[in-house]
Amino acid sequence: MPTVEKFVDKKAKQLAFYVQAYLAQQINYSELDLFFWDTMEEWAQIEHGKQLPYGKNEKVFWHLMHQIHFWPQHSLLHDSYLRGELATCVDFLQGAGQYPFPIDCVGIRP
């Protein structure tokens, strides 16, 4: 049975890929939205570790998941402040410790 940490490690890499591709207009919003819902369905199957403290990757992961679901397509693509925040989160998730933790990008589990 997958743990929270393994789930987040796997999905964070995928999320970073999807968000980066969407911001570069390489994929349609429908693909990003489908990834969101597939990920939420998989999350519902996780049973072990939900009571454990959050790691930094998990905080950024859930923040980014919330942002892509909350904001409309137009804002995700054209709001320069939001795009910068999304890019910071993506860099952190892809950086394997090379980037500092973005203190304003802290999400919580659904």
Biopython code that builds the backbone (N, CA, C, O; Angstrom):
import numpy as np
from Bio.PDB.StructureBuilder import StructureBuilder

atoms = [
    (1, "MET", "N", (0.850, -1.184, 0.000)),
    (1, "MET", "CA", (0.000, 0.000, 0.000)),
    (1, "MET", "C", (0.892, 1.243, 0.000)),
    (1, "MET", "O", (1.790, 1.352, 0.835)),
    (2, "PRO", "N", (0.659, 2.181, -0.924)),
    (2, "PRO", "CA", (1.487, 3.387, -0.983)),
    (2, "PRO", "C", (1.314, 4.268, 0.260)),
    (2, "PRO", "O", (0.237, 4.329, 0.852)),
    (3, "THR", "N", (2.386, 4.935, 0.630)),
    (3, "THR", "CA", (2.341, 5.877, 1.744)),
    (3, "THR", "C", (2.176, 7.289, 1.196)),
    (3, "THR", "O", (2.317, 7.519, -0.005)),
    (4, "VAL", "N", (1.879, 8.223, 2.079)),
    (4, "VAL", "CA", (1.741, 9.622, 1.682)),
    (4, "VAL", "C", (3.026, 10.110, 1.029)),
    (4, "VAL", "O", (2.992, 10.748, -0.023)),
    (5, "GLU", "N", (4.154, 9.812, 1.651)),
    (5, "GLU", "CA", (5.441, 10.291, 1.132)),
    (5, "GLU", "C", (5.719, 9.761, -0.274)),
    (5, "GLU", "O", (6.130, 10.520, -1.151)),
    (6, "LYS", "N", (5.499, 8.472, -0.492)),
    (6, "LYS", "CA", (5.726, 7.895, -1.823)),
    (6, "LYS", "C", (4.757, 8.482, -2.847)),
    (6, "LYS", "O", (5.138, 8.781, -3.979)),
    (7, "PHE", "N", (3.512, 8.641, -2.439)),
    (7, "PHE", "CA", (2.505, 9.227, -3.321)),
    (7, "PHE", "C", (2.925, 10.635, -3.743)),
    (7, "PHE", "O", (2.925, 10.958, -4.931)),
    (8, "VAL", "N", (3.279, 11.461, -2.778)),
    (8, "VAL", "CA", (3.652, 12.849, -3.071)),
    (8, "VAL", "C", (4.916, 12.901, -3.915)),
    (8, "VAL", "O", (4.987, 13.682, -4.864)),
    (9, "ASP", "N", (5.910, 12.093, -3.594)),
    (9, "ASP", "CA", (7.149, 12.091, -4.385)),
    (9, "ASP", "C", (6.862, 11.774, -5.851)),
    (9, "ASP", "O", (7.396, 12.424, -6.750)),
    (10, "LYS", "N", (6.028, 10.785, -6.084)),
    (10, "LYS", "CA", (5.688, 10.390, -7.455)),
    (10, "LYS", "C", (4.851, 11.462, -8.152)),
    (10, "LYS", "O", (5.153, 11.872, -9.273)),
    (11, "LYS", "N", (3.812, 11.902, -7.478)),
    (11, "LYS", "CA", (2.874, 12.842, -8.093)),
    (11, "LYS", "C", (3.451, 14.252, -8.232)),
    (11, "LYS", "O", (3.066, 14.981, -9.145)),
    (12, "ALA", "N", (4.352, 14.641, -7.358)),
    (12, "ALA", "CA", (4.946, 15.983, -7.441)),
    (12, "ALA", "C", (5.724, 16.153, -8.739)),
    (12, "ALA", "O", (5.663, 17.209, -9.368)),
    (13, "LYS", "N", (6.443, 15.133, -9.136)),
    (13, "LYS", "CA", (7.195, 15.188, -10.400)),
    (13, "LYS", "C", (6.235, 15.306, -11.580)),
    (13, "LYS", "O", (6.470, 16.082, -12.507)),
    (14, "GLN", "N", (5.163, 14.537, -11.538)),
    (14, "GLN", "CA", (4.169, 14.590, -12.610)),
    (14, "GLN", "C", (3.463, 15.946, -12.636)),
    (14, "GLN", "O", (3.250, 16.521, -13.703)),
    (15, "LEU", "N", (3.105, 16.446, -11.464)),
    (15, "LEU", "CA", (2.435, 17.741, -11.376)),
    (15, "LEU", "C", (3.317, 18.842, -11.949)),
    (15, "LEU", "O", (2.844, 19.687, -12.709)),
    (16, "ALA", "N", (4.581, 18.835, -11.593)),
    (16, "ALA", "CA", (5.509, 19.841, -12.112)),
    (16, "ALA", "C", (5.567, 19.774, -13.636)),
    (16, "ALA", "O", (5.572, 20.807, -14.304)),
    (17, "PHE", "N", (5.612, 18.572, -14.179)),
    (17, "PHE", "CA", (5.636, 18.393, -15.634)),
    (17, "PHE", "C", (4.378, 18.972, -16.280)),
    (17, "PHE", "O", (4.465, 19.713, -17.260)),
    (18, "TYR", "N", (3.215, 18.636, -15.734)),
    (18, "TYR", "CA", (1.947, 19.102, -16.306)),
    (18, "TYR", "C", (1.808, 20.620, -16.215)),
    (18, "TYR", "O", (1.399, 21.265, -17.181)),
    (19, "VAL", "N", (2.141, 21.187, -15.073)),
    (19, "VAL", "CA", (2.013, 22.639, -14.912)),
    (19, "VAL", "C", (2.975, 23.357, -15.846)),
    (19, "VAL", "O", (2.603, 24.332, -16.499)),
    (20, "GLN", "N", (4.197, 22.881, -15.908)),
    (20, "GLN", "CA", (5.185, 23.503, -16.795)),
    (20, "GLN", "C", (4.723, 23.430, -18.256)),
    (20, "GLN", "O", (4.843, 24.406, -18.997)),
    (21, "ALA", "N", (4.203, 22.291, -18.659)),
    (21, "ALA", "CA", (3.722, 22.128, -20.037)),
    (21, "ALA", "C", (2.518, 23.029, -20.305)),
    (21, "ALA", "O", (2.401, 23.602, -21.388)),
    (22, "TYR", "N", (1.631, 23.157, -19.331)),
    (22, "TYR", "CA", (0.469, 24.024, -19.522)),
    (22, "TYR", "C", (0.891, 25.490, -19.633)),
    (22, "TYR", "O", (0.403, 26.210, -20.504)),
    (23, "LEU", "N", (1.782, 25.930, -18.768)),
    (23, "LEU", "CA", (2.231, 27.323, -18.809)),
    (23, "LEU", "C", (2.956, 27.641, -20.112)),
    (23, "LEU", "O", (2.932, 28.779, -20.582)),
    (24, "ALA", "N", (3.598, 26.635, -20.691)),
    (24, "ALA", "CA", (4.277, 26.811, -21.984)),
    (24, "ALA", "C", (3.311, 26.595, -23.150)),
    (24, "ALA", "O", (3.713, 26.641, -24.313)),
    (25, "GLN", "N", (2.046, 26.362, -22.834)),
    (25, "GLN", "CA", (0.984, 26.118, -23.808)),
    (25, "GLN", "C", (1.293, 24.921, -24.713)),
    (25, "GLN", "O", (1.005, 24.932, -25.909)),
    (26, "GLN", "N", (1.886, 23.890, -24.107)),
    (26, "GLN", "CA", (2.177, 22.650, -24.822)),
    (26, "GLN", "C", (1.068, 21.622, -24.642)),
    (26, "GLN", "O", (0.970, 20.667, -25.412)),
    (27, "ILE", "N", (0.231, 21.818, -23.623)),
    (27, "ILE", "CA", (-0.935, 20.959, -23.411)),
    (27, "ILE", "C", (-2.145, 21.850, -23.148)),
    (27, "ILE", "O", (-2.001, 23.010, -22.760)),
    (28, "ASN", "N", (-3.324, 21.305, -23.361)),
    (28, "ASN", "CA", (-4.567, 22.024, -23.097)),
    (28, "ASN", "C", (-4.914, 21.958, -21.613)),
    (28, "ASN", "O", (-4.438, 21.088, -20.883)),
    (29, "TYR", "N", (-5.749, 22.891, -21.189)),
    (29, "TYR", "CA", (-6.185, 22.904, -19.800)),
    (29, "TYR", "C", (-6.895, 21.601, -19.430)),
    (29, "TYR", "O", (-6.791, 21.140, -18.294)),
    (30, "SER", "N", (-7.608, 21.015, -20.374)),
    (30, "SER", "CA", (-8.346, 19.779, -20.085)),
    (30, "SER", "C", (-7.414, 18.670, -19.603)),
    (30, "SER", "O", (-7.804, 17.858, -18.764)),
    (31, "GLU", "N", (-6.183, 18.626, -20.123)),
    (31, "GLU", "CA", (-5.224, 17.615, -19.666)),
    (31, "GLU", "C", (-4.769, 17.893, -18.241)),
    (31, "GLU", "O", (-4.628, 16.970, -17.439)),
    (32, "LEU", "N", (-4.540, 19.156, -17.928)),
    (32, "LEU", "CA", (-4.148, 19.539, -16.572)),
    (32, "LEU", "C", (-5.276, 19.229, -15.592)),
    (32, "LEU", "O", (-5.028, 18.720, -14.499)),
    (33, "ASP", "N", (-6.495, 19.531, -15.973)),
    (33, "ASP", "CA", (-7.655, 19.272, -15.133)),
    (33, "ASP", "C", (-7.860, 17.770, -14.925)),
    (33, "ASP", "O", (-8.178, 17.336, -13.818)),
    (34, "LEU", "N", (-7.684, 16.988, -15.968)),
    (34, "LEU", "CA", (-7.803, 15.533, -15.852)),
    (34, "LEU", "C", (-6.745, 14.981, -14.902)),
    (34, "LEU", "O", (-7.033, 14.102, -14.090)),
    (35, "PHE", "N", (-5.517, 15.499, -15.004)),
    (35, "PHE", "CA", (-4.465, 15.082, -14.075)),
    (35, "PHE", "C", (-4.886, 15.392, -12.640)),
    (35, "PHE", "O", (-4.713, 14.561, -11.748)),
    (36, "PHE", "N", (-5.436, 16.583, -12.418)),
    (36, "PHE", "CA", (-5.890, 16.960, -11.075)),
    (36, "PHE", "C", (-6.881, 15.929, -10.529)),
    (36, "PHE", "O", (-6.708, 15.430, -9.417)),
    (37, "TRP", "N", (-7.910, 15.614, -11.305)),
    (37, "TRP", "CA", (-8.952, 14.705, -10.816)),
    (37, "TRP", "C", (-8.448, 13.273, -10.667)),
    (37, "TRP", "O", (-8.852, 12.572, -9.739)),
    (38, "ASP", "N", (-7.578, 12.833, -11.560)),
    (38, "ASP", "CA", (-6.978, 11.497, -11.413)),
    (38, "ASP", "C", (-6.151, 11.421, -10.134)),
    (38, "ASP", "O", (-6.187, 10.421, -9.417)),
    (39, "THR", "N", (-5.414, 12.479, -9.861)),
    (39, "THR", "CA", (-4.583, 12.524, -8.657)),
    (39, "THR", "C", (-5.447, 12.505, -7.400)),
    (39, "THR", "O", (-5.122, 11.822, -6.429)),
    (40, "MET", "N", (-6.540, 13.248, -7.420)),
    (40, "MET", "CA", (-7.435, 13.258, -6.261)),
    (40, "MET", "C", (-8.066, 11.879, -6.042)),
    (40, "MET", "O", (-8.252, 11.452, -4.903)),
    (41, "GLU", "N", (-8.388, 11.199, -7.118)),
    (41, "GLU", "CA", (-8.941, 9.846, -6.998)),
    (41, "GLU", "C", (-7.907, 8.897, -6.391)),
    (41, "GLU", "O", (-8.238, 8.075, -5.537)),
    (42, "GLU", "N", (-6.669, 9.014, -6.832)),
    (42, "GLU", "CA", (-5.601, 8.179, -6.265)),
    (42, "GLU", "C", (-5.361, 8.527, -4.796)),
    (42, "GLU", "O", (-5.113, 7.641, -3.979)),
    (43, "TRP", "N", (-5.435, 9.811, -4.462)),
    (43, "TRP", "CA", (-5.232, 10.242, -3.078)),
    (43, "TRP", "C", (-6.270, 9.601, -2.154)),
    (43, "TRP", "O", (-5.958, 9.244, -1.019)),
    (44, "ALA", "N", (-7.473, 9.460, -2.630)),
    (44, "ALA", "CA", (-8.539, 8.874, -1.821)),
    (44, "ALA", "C", (-8.232, 7.429, -1.437)),
    (44, "ALA", "O", (-8.801, 6.908, -0.478)),
    (45, "GLN", "N", (-7.348, 6.786, -2.171)),
    (45, "GLN", "CA", (-6.994, 5.396, -1.896)),
    (45, "GLN", "C", (-5.847, 5.265, -0.893)),
    (45, "GLN", "O", (-5.572, 4.166, -0.411)),
    (46, "ILE", "N", (-5.182, 6.365, -0.576)),
    (46, "ILE", "CA", (-4.074, 6.337, 0.383)),
    (46, "ILE", "C", (-4.651, 6.200, 1.785)),
    (46, "ILE", "O", (-5.518, 6.973, 2.190)),
    (47, "GLU", "N", (-4.163, 5.214, 2.516)),
    (47, "GLU", "CA", (-4.685, 4.966, 3.857)),
    (47, "GLU", "C", (-3.636, 5.151, 4.946)),
    (47, "GLU", "O", (-3.983, 5.376, 6.105)),
    (48, "HIS", "N", (-2.366, 5.059, 4.591)),
    (48, "HIS", "CA", (-1.310, 5.065, 5.605)),
    (48, "HIS", "C", (-0.505, 6.358, 5.559)),
    (48, "HIS", "O", (-0.001, 6.749, 4.507)),
    (49, "GLY", "N", (-0.390, 7.009, 6.695)),
    (49, "GLY", "CA", (0.486, 8.165, 6.815)),
    (49, "GLY", "C", (-0.194, 9.512, 6.785)),
    (49, "GLY", "O", (0.478, 10.538, 6.888)),
    (50, "LYS", "N", (-1.511, 9.543, 6.646)),
    (50, "LYS", "CA", (-2.194, 10.841, 6.564)),
    (50, "LYS", "C", (-2.147, 11.619, 7.879)),
    (50, "LYS", "O", (-2.411, 12.821, 7.896)),
    (51, "GLN", "N", (-1.817, 10.949, 8.967)),
    (51, "GLN", "CA", (-1.731, 11.615, 10.259)),
    (51, "GLN", "C", (-0.321, 12.134, 10.543)),
    (51, "GLN", "O", (-0.112, 12.832, 11.535)),
    (52, "LEU", "N", (0.639, 11.808, 9.693)),
    (52, "LEU", "CA", (2.022, 12.242, 9.880)),
    (52, "LEU", "C", (2.192, 13.703, 9.482)),
    (52, "LEU", "O", (1.403, 14.229, 8.696)),
    (53, "PRO", "N", (3.222, 14.365, 10.024)),
    (53, "PRO", "CA", (3.477, 15.763, 9.642)),
    (53, "PRO", "C", (3.810, 15.879, 8.153)),
    (53, "PRO", "O", (4.261, 14.927, 7.517)),
    (54, "TYR", "N", (3.577, 17.058, 7.632)),
    (54, "TYR", "CA", (3.866, 17.341, 6.225)),
    (54, "TYR", "C", (5.360, 17.560, 6.026)),
    (54, "TYR", "O", (6.040, 18.124, 6.883)),
    (55, "GLY", "N", (5.858, 17.102, 4.877)),
    (55, "GLY", "CA", (7.199, 17.473, 4.447)),
    (55, "GLY", "C", (7.105, 18.712, 3.570)),
    (55, "GLY", "O", (6.010, 19.110, 3.172)),
    (56, "LYS", "N", (8.234, 19.320, 3.269)),
    (56, "LYS", "CA", (8.242, 20.531, 2.442)),
    (56, "LYS", "C", (7.671, 20.265, 1.054)),
    (56, "LYS", "O", (6.880, 21.058, 0.542)),
    (57, "ASN", "N", (8.072, 19.148, 0.443)),
    (57, "ASN", "CA", (7.549, 18.825, -0.889)),
    (57, "ASN", "C", (6.034, 18.692, -0.861)),
    (57, "ASN", "O", (5.346, 19.148, -1.774)),
    (58, "GLU", "N", (5.522, 18.069, 0.186)),
    (58, "GLU", "CA", (4.074, 17.879, 0.263)),
    (58, "GLU", "C", (3.348, 19.211, 0.411)),
    (58, "GLU", "O", (2.289, 19.403, -0.186)),
    (59, "LYS", "N", (3.894, 20.123, 1.189)),
    (59, "LYS", "CA", (3.268, 21.442, 1.347)),
    (59, "LYS", "C", (3.168, 22.157, 0.005)),
    (59, "LYS", "O", (2.124, 22.712, -0.337)),
    (60, "VAL", "N", (4.262, 22.139, -0.750)),
    (60, "VAL", "CA", (4.280, 22.809, -2.051)),
    (60, "VAL", "C", (3.377, 22.066, -3.036)),
    (60, "VAL", "O", (2.666, 22.692, -3.822)),
    (61, "PHE", "N", (3.405, 20.738, -2.993)),
    (61, "PHE", "CA", (2.558, 19.924, -3.863)),
    (61, "PHE", "C", (1.088, 20.285, -3.690)),
    (61, "PHE", "O", (0.399, 20.538, -4.678)),
    (62, "TRP", "N", (0.594, 20.315, -2.448)),
    (62, "TRP", "CA", (-0.828, 20.596, -2.215)),
    (62, "TRP", "C", (-1.166, 22.048, -2.547)),
    (62, "TRP", "O", (-2.274, 22.335, -3.001)),
    (63, "HIS", "N", (-0.237, 22.953, -2.328)),
    (63, "HIS", "CA", (-0.474, 24.348, -2.710)),
    (63, "HIS", "C", (-0.658, 24.447, -4.224)),
    (63, "HIS", "O", (-1.595, 25.088, -4.700)),
    (64, "LEU", "N", (0.225, 23.819, -4.966)),
    (64, "LEU", "CA", (0.157, 23.862, -6.426)),
    (64, "LEU", "C", (-1.112, 23.175, -6.933)),
    (64, "LEU", "O", (-1.746, 23.660, -7.871)),
    (65, "MET", "N", (-1.483, 22.057, -6.323)),
    (65, "MET", "CA", (-2.735, 21.388, -6.700)),
    (65, "MET", "C", (-3.927, 22.326, -6.488)),
    (65, "MET", "O", (-4.813, 22.416, -7.339)),
    (66, "HIS", "N", (-3.943, 23.015, -5.362)),
    (66, "HIS", "CA", (-5.040, 23.946, -5.087)),
    (66, "HIS", "C", (-5.072, 25.069, -6.124)),
    (66, "HIS", "O", (-6.137, 25.423, -6.629)),
    (67, "GLN", "N", (-3.921, 25.616, -6.432)),
    (67, "GLN", "CA", (-3.870, 26.742, -7.361)),
    (67, "GLN", "C", (-4.391, 26.360, -8.748)),
    (67, "GLN", "O", (-5.157, 27.116, -9.346)),
    (68, "ILE", "N", (-3.991, 25.209, -9.261)),
    (68, "ILE", "CA", (-4.420, 24.844, -10.620)),
    (68, "ILE", "C", (-5.909, 24.529, -10.673)),
    (68, "ILE", "O", (-6.535, 24.627, -11.728)),
    (69, "HIS", "N", (-6.473, 24.150, -9.530)),
    (69, "HIS", "CA", (-7.905, 23.863, -9.493)),
    (69, "HIS", "C", (-8.732, 25.123, -9.206)),
    (69, "HIS", "O", (-9.835, 25.274, -9.731)),
    (70, "PHE", "N", (-8.208, 26.011, -8.387)),
    (70, "PHE", "CA", (-8.946, 27.198, -7.956)),
    (70, "PHE", "C", (-9.033, 28.273, -9.040)),
    (70, "PHE", "O", (-10.106, 28.828, -9.279)),
    (71, "TRP", "N", (-7.917, 28.565, -9.690)),
    (71, "TRP", "CA", (-7.874, 29.676, -10.638)),
    (71, "TRP", "C", (-8.383, 29.265, -12.009)),
    (71, "TRP", "O", (-8.137, 28.143, -12.449)),
    (72, "PRO", "N", (-9.095, 30.165, -12.693)),
    (72, "PRO", "CA", (-9.558, 29.864, -14.059)),
    (72, "PRO", "C", (-8.380, 29.798, -15.033)),
    (72, "PRO", "O", (-7.297, 30.319, -14.770)),
    (73, "GLN", "N", (-8.628, 29.150, -16.144)),
    (73, "GLN", "CA", (-7.585, 28.960, -17.162)),
    (73, "GLN", "C", (-6.904, 30.269, -17.534)),
    (73, "GLN", "O", (-5.677, 30.340, -17.604)),
    (74, "HIS", "N", (-7.685, 31.280, -17.767)),
    (74, "HIS", "CA", (-7.139, 32.568, -18.207)),
    (74, "HIS", "C", (-6.148, 33.125, -17.181)),
    (74, "HIS", "O", (-5.084, 33.622, -17.551)),
    (75, "SER", "N", (-6.493, 33.044, -15.911)),
    (75, "SER", "CA", (-5.599, 33.542, -14.862)),
    (75, "SER", "C", (-4.310, 32.741, -14.807)),
    (75, "SER", "O", (-3.227, 33.306, -14.654)),
    (76, "LEU", "N", (-4.424, 31.426, -14.931)),
    (76, "LEU", "CA", (-3.226, 30.586, -14.902)),
    (76, "LEU", "C", (-2.249, 30.972, -16.005)),
    (76, "LEU", "O", (-1.035, 30.939, -15.808)),
    (77, "LEU", "N", (-2.778, 31.333, -17.152)),
    (77, "LEU", "CA", (-1.917, 31.669, -18.290)),
    (77, "LEU", "C", (-1.481, 33.129, -18.330)),
    (77, "LEU", "O", (-0.387, 33.428, -18.808)),
    (78, "HIS", "N", (-2.318, 34.044, -17.835)),
    (78, "HIS", "CA", (-2.050, 35.457, -18.099)),
    (78, "HIS", "C", (-1.785, 36.330, -16.876)),
    (78, "HIS", "O", (-1.389, 37.485, -17.031)),
    (79, "ASP", "N", (-1.989, 35.824, -15.688)),
    (79, "ASP", "CA", (-1.693, 36.605, -14.487)),
    (79, "ASP", "C", (-0.210, 36.424, -14.162)),
    (79, "ASP", "O", (0.208, 35.348, -13.732)),
    (80, "SER", "N", (0.576, 37.467, -14.367)),
    (80, "SER", "CA", (2.034, 37.338, -14.236)),
    (80, "SER", "C", (2.455, 36.995, -12.806)),
    (80, "SER", "O", (3.406, 36.238, -12.613)),
    (81, "TYR", "N", (1.766, 37.538, -11.808)),
    (81, "TYR", "CA", (2.103, 37.207, -10.425)),
    (81, "TYR", "C", (1.833, 35.728, -10.151)),
    (81, "TYR", "O", (2.668, 35.037, -9.568)),
    (82, "LEU", "N", (0.670, 35.252, -10.571)),
    (82, "LEU", "CA", (0.305, 33.850, -10.373)),
    (82, "LEU", "C", (1.256, 32.931, -11.131)),
    (82, "LEU", "O", (1.691, 31.913, -10.593)),
    (83, "ARG", "N", (1.577, 33.276, -12.357)),
    (83, "ARG", "CA", (2.518, 32.464, -13.143)),
    (83, "ARG", "C", (3.871, 32.369, -12.440)),
    (83, "ARG", "O", (4.497, 31.309, -12.425)),
    (84, "GLY", "N", (4.316, 33.475, -11.862)),
    (84, "GLY", "CA", (5.578, 33.463, -11.123)),
    (84, "GLY", "C", (5.525, 32.538, -9.925)),
    (84, "GLY", "O", (6.477, 31.808, -9.648)),
    (85, "GLU", "N", (4.401, 32.572, -9.213)),
    (85, "GLU", "CA", (4.223, 31.687, -8.063)),
    (85, "GLU", "C", (4.211, 30.223, -8.497)),
    (85, "GLU", "O", (4.846, 29.378, -7.866)),
    (86, "LEU", "N", (3.490, 29.929, -9.572)),
    (86, "LEU", "CA", (3.433, 28.554, -10.081)),
    (86, "LEU", "C", (4.821, 28.087, -10.509)),
    (86, "LEU", "O", (5.213, 26.955, -10.227)),
    (87, "ALA", "N", (5.561, 28.956, -11.187)),
    (87, "ALA", "CA", (6.914, 28.603, -11.636)),
    (87, "ALA", "C", (7.834, 28.347, -10.443)),
    (87, "ALA", "O", (8.668, 27.443, -10.488)),
    (88, "THR", "N", (7.689, 29.131, -9.382)),
    (88, "THR", "CA", (8.491, 28.927, -8.175)),
    (88, "THR", "C", (8.202, 27.556, -7.572)),
    (88, "THR", "O", (9.121, 26.841, -7.172)),
    (89, "CYS", "N", (6.931, 27.196, -7.509)),
    (89, "CYS", "CA", (6.547, 25.882, -6.977)),
    (89, "CYS", "C", (7.094, 24.754, -7.850)),
    (89, "CYS", "O", (7.615, 23.764, -7.337)),
    (90, "VAL", "N", (6.974, 24.906, -9.162)),
    (90, "VAL", "CA", (7.487, 23.894, -10.090)),
    (90, "VAL", "C", (8.995, 23.750, -9.921)),
    (90, "VAL", "O", (9.508, 22.634, -9.841)),
    (91, "ASP", "N", (9.703, 24.871, -9.868)),
    (91, "ASP", "CA", (11.161, 24.821, -9.679)),
    (91, "ASP", "C", (11.516, 24.085, -8.397)),
    (91, "ASP", "O", (12.435, 23.266, -8.382)),
    (92, "PHE", "N", (10.797, 24.373, -7.328)),
    (92, "PHE", "CA", (11.069, 23.708, -6.056)),
    (92, "PHE", "C", (10.842, 22.204, -6.166)),
    (92, "PHE", "O", (11.671, 21.416, -5.711)),
    (93, "LEU", "N", (9.728, 21.805, -6.765)),
    (93, "LEU", "CA", (9.419, 20.376, -6.874)),
    (93, "LEU", "C", (10.396, 19.646, -7.781)),
    (93, "LEU", "O", (10.681, 18.469, -7.560)),
    (94, "GLN", "N", (10.910, 20.321, -8.791)),
    (94, "GLN", "CA", (11.869, 19.697, -9.706)),
    (94, "GLN", "C", (13.304, 19.803, -9.212)),
    (94, "GLN", "O", (14.174, 19.070, -9.682)),
    (95, "GLY", "N", (13.562, 20.700, -8.275)),
    (95, "GLY", "CA", (14.923, 21.055, -7.906)),
    (95, "GLY", "C", (15.669, 20.112, -7.007)),
    (95, "GLY", "O", (16.884, 20.251, -6.869)),
    (96, "ALA", "N", (15.011, 19.160, -6.387)),
    (96, "ALA", "CA", (15.667, 18.196, -5.498)),
    (96, "ALA", "C", (16.570, 18.903, -4.485)),
    (96, "ALA", "O", (17.719, 18.508, -4.283)),
    (97, "GLY", "N", (16.038, 19.954, -3.849)),
    (97, "GLY", "CA", (16.786, 20.647, -2.814)),
    (97, "GLY", "C", (17.652, 21.794, -3.289)),
    (97, "GLY", "O", (18.298, 22.449, -2.472)),
    (98, "GLN", "N", (17.684, 22.056, -4.581)),
    (98, "GLN", "CA", (18.510, 23.141, -5.108)),
    (98, "GLN", "C", (17.875, 24.507, -4.895)),
    (98, "GLN", "O", (18.577, 25.519, -4.898)),
    (99, "TYR", "N", (16.571, 24.555, -4.712)),
    (99, "TYR", "CA", (15.865, 25.824, -4.552)),
    (99, "TYR", "C", (15.377, 25.946, -3.117)),
    (99, "TYR", "O", (15.007, 24.947, -2.501)),
    (100, "PRO", "N", (15.374, 27.166, -2.578)),
    (100, "PRO", "CA", (14.866, 27.331, -1.207)),
    (100, "PRO", "C", (13.364, 27.074, -1.146)),
    (100, "PRO", "O", (12.645, 27.241, -2.131)),
    (101, "PHE", "N", (12.916, 26.667, 0.024)),
    (101, "PHE", "CA", (11.496, 26.401, 0.238)),
    (101, "PHE", "C", (10.707, 27.699, 0.080)),
    (101, "PHE", "O", (10.999, 28.682, 0.760)),
    (102, "PRO", "N", (9.709, 27.715, -0.810)),
    (102, "PRO", "CA", (8.902, 28.928, -0.992)),
    (102, "PRO", "C", (7.890, 29.074, 0.147)),
    (102, "PRO", "O", (6.850, 28.415, 0.140)),
    (103, "ILE", "N", (8.185, 29.923, 1.111)),
    (103, "ILE", "CA", (7.383, 29.998, 2.339)),
    (103, "ILE", "C", (5.944, 30.450, 2.108)),
    (103, "ILE", "O", (5.089, 30.255, 2.971)),
    (104, "ASP", "N", (5.670, 31.051, 0.955)),
    (104, "ASP", "CA", (4.299, 31.474, 0.683)),
    (104, "ASP", "C", (3.528, 30.449, -0.146)),
    (104, "ASP", "O", (2.441, 30.745, -0.642)),
    (105, "CYS", "N", (4.076, 29.263, -0.296)),
    (105, "CYS", "CA", (3.435, 28.194, -1.079)),
    (105, "CYS", "C", (3.217, 26.975, -0.196)),
    (105, "CYS", "O", (3.841, 25.934, -0.399)),
    (106, "VAL", "N", (2.341, 27.106, 0.774)),
    (106, "VAL", "CA", (2.099, 26.031, 1.732)),
    (106, "VAL", "C", (0.646, 25.582, 1.621)),
    (106, "VAL", "O", (-0.274, 26.325, 1.965)),
    (107, "GLY", "N", (0.454, 24.362, 1.139)),
    (107, "GLY", "CA", (-0.880, 23.800, 1.013)),
    (107, "GLY", "C", (-1.150, 22.763, 2.083)),
    (107, "GLY", "O", (-0.244, 22.332, 2.795)),
    (108, "ILE", "N", (-2.412, 22.368, 2.186)),
    (108, "ILE", "CA", (-2.808, 21.336, 3.140)),
    (108, "ILE", "C", (-3.502, 20.200, 2.400)),
    (108, "ILE", "O", (-3.996, 20.364, 1.285)),
    (109, "ARG", "N", (-3.524, 19.063, 3.045)),
    (109, "ARG", "CA", (-4.172, 17.887, 2.453)),
    (109, "ARG", "C", (-5.677, 18.113, 2.346)),
    (109, "ARG", "O", (-6.281, 18.789, 3.179)),
    (110, "PRO", "N", (-6.266, 17.535, 1.305)),
    (110, "PRO", "CA", (-7.726, 17.662, 1.181)),
    (110, "PRO", "C", (-8.449, 16.852, 2.248)),
    (110, "PRO", "O", (-9.680, 16.846, 2.291)),
]
sb = StructureBuilder()
sb.init_structure("model")
sb.init_model(0)
sb.init_chain("A")
sb.init_seg("    ")
for serial, (resi, resn, name, xyz) in enumerate(atoms, 1):
    if name == "N":
        sb.init_residue(resn, " ", resi, " ")
    sb.init_atom(name, np.array(xyz, "f"), 0.0, 1.0, " ", f" {name:<3s}", serial, name[0])
structure = sb.get_structure()
